[in-house]
Amino acid sequence: MSVYMIVEAREVMDKEKYGEYVRKVPETVKQFGGKYLARGGRVTVCAGDWNPARLIILEFASMDAYNAWWHSPEYRAVAPLREQSARTNAIVVEGV
């Protein structure tokens, strides 16, 4: 069953470092069979008051594939760039 990682980049404190993360992370996602469904496009609020500045949605074939990527040495090598440069919220949800 596919899983979807939804990330809200709430605030970018260091644009240069975050830009480096944005350039490096796609290769790690691809390496583990993931793909981007949305990556920072325009967000339109249709209900409620959630209005994220930047939203990213990734798809992985399974929770195992997602976990393999999330815990991989390849991703762990670039994750500090995000952790040090931006405030984010993230969830993973199973598909139907």
N, C-alpha and C positions, 0 to 999 in steps of 0.2 A: 504494500500500500504506500502510495506517495506521501511524503511529508513536505510541509511548507514552512520555511523560516521567514518570519516577518520581522524586520528590523526598522526601528524608528531612530534616525540620527537626530537627536533633540538639539544638540549644540556642538559645533565644531570650534574647539579652542585653538587648534594649531592647524591651519589650512594646508601648510606644506607637508606636514607629517601625515595628515589624513589623506591628502592627495597621493602620497606614496602608498598608503594602504589600499586605496581605491585602484591604483595601477597594478599592485602585486596580487591581491586576493583572487581575482577571476581565474587565474591559472590554477590555483589550489582547488577552487570549486569545480572547475572542469575536470581536473585530475581524478576527482572522486565521483564523477558522473552527475554532478549538480548543474543546474542551469538557472540563469536569472530570468525571472518573469517580469519584474519591474525593478528599475534601478534609478531612483532620483527624478522621475518624471513629475509633471504637474499633478498636484493632489487637489481634488475637489471635495469639499465637505458636503455630504448629502444628509447627514443626521447627527445630532449631538454637537459637542464642542471640541472634538479631537481634530486638530489641524497640524499634522506633523510637517516639519520643514523639509525633511527628506525621508522617503520610505523606500525600502528595498525588500523584494520578495524573491526567495530562492526556492527551487524545487529539487528534492532528492527522491530517488526511487523508493527509499525505505528509511525507517529510523536508524537501521544499522548503517546504511550508507551515509546518512547525516552524521552519526556519531563517529564513524571512521574519519570523515573530513574534520569535524570539530576538534577531535583529539589527536589529529595527525601532526607529526613533526613539521610538515610543510605549512599547515595553517598556524600552528603554535608559534612558528618563526615570525609570522607577520602580524599576529593578533596584538602584540604590544603596541604596534603603531596606532591601531584603533583605540586601544585602552588608554593610551597616553594623550590622544589628540581629540577625542570626542566623547560626549555623553550619549549613550544609546540605551534603548530598551529593545529586547528581542524575545520572541517566543517561537516555538516550533509546534505546529498543529498537524494532526493526521488528516489526510484527505478522506474522501468518501469512496 
